[in-house]
Amino acid sequence: MSNSAKRRLVITAVLAGQSQSQVARTYGVSQGWISRLMARYRDDGEAAYQPRSRAPKTSPGATPPATVELVLRLRKQLADAGLDAGADTIGWHLTHRHDTTVSRATIHRILVRAGTVTPEPKKKPKSSYIRFEAAQPNQCWQADFTHYRLTHPDGTTSADAEILTWLDDCSRYALSVTAHHRITGPIVLAEFRKAVGSYGVPASTLTDNGMVFTTRFSGGKGGRNHLEHELRKLNVTQKNGQPNHPQTQGKVERFQQTLKKWLRAQPDQPQTLAELQALVDSFITIYNHQRPHRSLPHRATPATIYTTLPKAVPPTDRSTDTHNRVRHDKIDKAGSVTLRVAGRLRHIGIGRTYARTDVTLLVQDLHVTIIHAATGEVLRDLTIDPTRNYQPTGRPPGPTPKNK
């Protein structure tokens, strides 16, 4: 029996003429409680059927209505601008721009009471993640690319663009964010070199296993691609996350989510790649220099952390980090064999005398030994010149005797 139903029965029984002691025994309540209930019934009527609120009549420590209004106004302003509008971010704005200090829990309660928070009970708790963070700027750069749709003048969707990001792991500083029609290996290399020219060489990189970042997991036949060759040359340690596990690159993934949320909130959606890049540049200024970052100490901006801490550098010697592979091929009718190095096919001259000969290539970084598959004879031993597509034999023109 509910509390309200019991109150109604007790009042009805007393009004029908039963004594309070008899009603108390029947319903298992005290006579004092019945006396107070009947007194309230005489004063308030049927309102006595419902229990009184136990909330205090006054709350001197309650958040002032003006502060509540300010919290909700900040929430709307930040959300409309496409920026993070959680309790931590609102608290930072209250402290630094409105000279008001309110706890995170209080801000969260205000947002919940106003119905501005959408419960997500199925969302995986953040405490279940294994967190890691580089100790210094340039200790690790994360990279990834995402998609964004351009629009037609009438507002309908147009071509798909791709946005490439290089992000510093320690400070979350956006080093390079560029829009392209399609991300390719040469574009990744070019943007990495620009970032290196502006910020120095990182000690390591962290990406997913996309072919524009690595070919190490594609069977080993293609050798190092454009980026991998550059990283090896600069002694930069290359790290890659597990397949289907984007949490490893969580910082750059989260950055892309924040970027696209801001882009979608803009009233004028980009129609061209240049307009998209202009919007991206505006966001980077806000993200790096103005927007507080909840994952950084004291909600600092990424630029503050990146510029104040000493920078990490790559190791000076990685001579033991070599890329070894074995290839089986056939010399073409022009007397050469191809090998992919630094993302490009190199033609290695052997001689027309050996056309259609099966060979084995032993490759260690740029050093290549070409062996006759049937006889074991070393046909050529060379170091690839990355500046040339064709690697000449150095011999004068003309056929080379096989038995020479």
N, C-alpha and C positions, 0 to 999 in steps of 0.2 A: 504494500500500500504506500502510495506517495505521501510525502509530508503534507502537501496541500489537501489531499483527500482526507487524511486523518484530522486536520484542523476543521474541515467542514463538518465531519461526523460528530466531533466533540462539541462544537458550537450548537449543532442541531439537537443533540441529545440534551444539553443543558437547557436550551430554550423549550424543549418538550416537557420539562419538569423533573428530570432526573437530578439527583444530588450530585455535587461535584465529586464526592468520595466514591460514589457508585460508578460514575463515568471514568474516574481515574483507574479503578480496578479493571474495568472492561477493556480499556484501550492501553493499559500499561504505561500511564504517564502520571506525573505528580500533580497534587491538588494546586500547588503554587503555580505551576505552568498553566493550569486551566484558568485560575483566577486572573493571571496576566493576559491570557488570550481573550477572556470575556471582557476585560476592561478595554482592550484594544478594539474589540468588536463594537462596543458601545460608542467609542470615539471615531473609528474609521469605517465602520460598516463592513462590507464584503471584502475590503482590502485586507482584513485580518486573515483571510484564507491563505494569503501568500506570505512567506517569511519576510521579515524586514531585512534590508541590506545591512551588512555589518561594516560597510565602508565608513571611514570617519567622515564627519560632517565637513571638516576642513582638512586640507592637505598643504601645509606651509611649504613642504619640500617638493611639491609638484613642479614640473617644468612649466615655465610661464607660457601663456598662450602665444605671445609674440615669438618666442623661440620655436614653438611647435610650427607656427606658420612659416618661419624662416627655413626650417628643415624641409618642409614639404615644398616650398618654393625652390630651394636649391635642388631638390630631387627632380623636379620638373624641368628646370633649366638645364641641368646636366644631361638628363635623358633626351631632351629635345635636341641637344647639340650632338648627340651620338657618343657621349663620353660616359665612362663608368660613373654610376650614381649610387653605389653601395654606402653602407653606414660608415665605413672607414674613410672613403673619399669625402663624404659630406662633413664628417668630423674635422678633416683637414681644412676644408674651406671655412668652416665655422671658426676654427682657431686662428688661421693665418689671414683671413680676409674680413672677418666680422667680429673679431675679438671676443668670441664666445666659446666656452669650453663645455662640451656635452659628451658624456661617455658613449661609447659605441653601442652598448646594450640599450641605453635610453633612446638613441636615434633609431635603432632597429625596432623598438616597441612602438615608437611614433609611426614609423612606416607601416608596420603590421596593422595598427589600429586604423590607419587611413586606407587600408586595402591596396597599397602600392607594391606589396611584395607577393610574388607568386610562389607558393610552396612547391618544392621539388623533392618529395620524399624518396624517389628512386635514384636521385643523383648520388654518385659515389662520394663518400665523405673525403675531404681533403687530407684528413689524418691518415688515410690508407696509402697515400702516395709516398714513395721514397724520394726525398728532395736532395738535390745536389746543386752546388753553385760554385763557379770559379771564384778564387780568392782575389784575383787581380784583373783589371781591364786588359784586354788582348790575350788573356790566358786561353780563352776559347771563344771562337766566333761560331754562332749558329746560323744556318742558312736554310731557306725553303722558299717555294713560290706558291702562290694561290691565284685563283681566277676571280675576275670581276667583269660584269657585263656592261658594255657601253649602251647608250640609248639613242634612238632616233629623235628628231625634233618633236614628233608627236607623243613622245614618252614611252613608246614601245621599245622592247629590248633589241639591241643591235648585235654587233660582233663581240666575241669573247676576248678579253685581254688577260694577260698574266702579269703578276706583280712579284718581282724577285726581291728578297730581303736578306741582308746581312746584319746580324744583331749581336752585340757584345753580351756574353753570358753573365758576366759579373755585374755590370751596371745597367743592363737592358737598353743600352744606348743604341739607337737605330743608326748604323753606320752607312748603309746604302739601301734605299728603297726605290726601285725603278720599275716603270711600266713598259711592257713590250707586247707585241702581237703574239709572240710565241717564244718561250724560253728554250734556248739551245745551249749546247756546250760552249761554243765561242762566246756567247753573251755572258754566261756564268763566269768564264775566265776574265773577260774584259771588265766586268763590274767588280770582281775580286781585286784585280790589279788597281783599279781606281781607288778602292777602299784602302788598299795597302799604301798607295801613294799619299793618301790623306792622313792615315792613322797609324802606319807602321805595320810590320809583319806580325801576325798572331802566332802564339805558340802552338795552337791546335785549332782544328775546325770540327764541327759536329753537324752532320746532315743526315737525311734519310738515304735510301738506297737507289734513288732515281738515277737514271743513266747519265743525266747531265752533271751529276756529282761524283759518281763512281761507277767503274765497270768491274770492280774486284769480284762481284758476285754474279757475273754474267757468264761464267764458264772459263774465264781466264784467257780466252782466245784473242781478245781485242787489246790487251795490254792496258797501260794507263791512259786515261782520257786527258782532255785539255787541262782540267783543274788538277787532277792527280799528278800530272807531270810538273805543273807549276809548284804544287805543295812540296813535292820531293826535292825540287831544285832549291826551294827556300828553307828546307829542313823543318817544315811544318808538319806536325803529327795530324794525320787524318783519322777521324772517328766517325762511325756510322751507327745509327740506331738499328734495333732489330726490326725486321719486316712486320708490318701491321701493328706497330707499337709507337704511335706518334707522341706518347707521353715523354719519350726520351728527348725529343726536340720540343718539349712543352713550352719553353719560353718564346721561341719564334712562332709556334703555333698560336699561342695566346695573343701575341702581338698582332698577328694577321687577323684574328677574330676582332680585336679592338679596332684595328684599322678599317675593316669592312663595315663594322657597325657605325663608325663615324661617317664613312663615305655614303652609306645608305640614308643617313639622316640629313644630308645636304639637300637644300631645295632645288638646286640646279645640278642635275646628274650629268656626268661627262658624256659628250657625244664623240669625242676624238681621243686618241692616245695622248695628245698634248694637254688636253683639258684634264684628263685623268691624272697625268703627272703633276700638273699644277695643284690639284687638290691634295695629292699625296704629299707634295712638298709642304703645303700649309699644315697638314696634320703632323708631319715630322717636327716642325717647329713647336707645335703645341706639346707633342709627346715628349720630346727631348728636353725642353726648356721651361715649360709652364705647368704641365699636368703632374700632380703628385703621384708617385708610384708606391702602391701599398706594400710591395714586396721588398722595398729598399729601406734601410735604416732611417727612422724619423720621417718617413714618407718623402724622402728627397726626390728630386728629379733625376733622370738618368744622366743628364749632362753634368750635374753636380758630382756624382760618384765617379763618372768616367774621367773628368778633368782633375780631380783632387788626389786620386790614388796613383801609385807608381805602376807603370805598364810592364806586363810580362813580355818576354822575348822567346823565340824558338831556341832549341838546343843548338850548340855550335857544331856538333858532329853527329851525323846519323849515317855514317858510312856502312854500318851493318844492316841498315834497312834497305835491302835490295828487292827488286821484283823479278823473280825467276819464272821462266815458262819454257815449254817445249812445244814446237809447232812442226807439223808434217805438211809439206806442200810440194808443188810441182813447178819447176822452172818453166816460164811461159816461152812462146816461140821467139820473143824478142831477147831472150837470154837473161831475164831478171825475175826476181821473186819479190812479193810485196809483204810488208810488215807494218802494222799499225803502231805508231809511236806518237804519244802526246795528242791523241785524238785524230791523227791524220795518217793516211797511207803513205809509206815510204817505199820507193822502188829501189831495190838493191841489185846492181848489175853483177852478173856472174859470167856471162859470155854466151853467144849463140851456140857455141859448140855443145853446151849442156842443155839445150832446149828440150823440153819434155822429160827431163830427168827428175826422179823423185828425190827429195832432199829432206833433211831434218834440220830445224833451226833451234839452236840453243841460245836463249836470250836471257841476259842479266842486265836489267836497266837498258843502257844504250849499247852495251857490248853484245855483238851477235857473232856466232860461229855457225857456218853453213856446211853441213856434212852430206856427202853422197850417201843416200839411204841404203844402197846395195853394197858398196865397197868400203864405206867408212872413211873415204878420202875427204879431207878438209878442203872444200872448194873456195871458201873465203872466210876470213876472220877480220872483223872491222868494228869500229865504234861509230854509231850513227851520228851524223851531223844534223841536228834538229832544224837548222836553217835551210836545209835543202830537201826537196822531195825525192830527187834521184841521187843515189849514192854510187858514183862512177867507180869503175874498177881501177882506174889510174893507168891502165895499160894502153898502148897505142891501138888505133882502130885495126880491125881485121880479126879473122878467126884465131882462136887459141888452140893449139894441138892438145888433145886430151892426155897424151902421154908425156907432155913436157914437164 
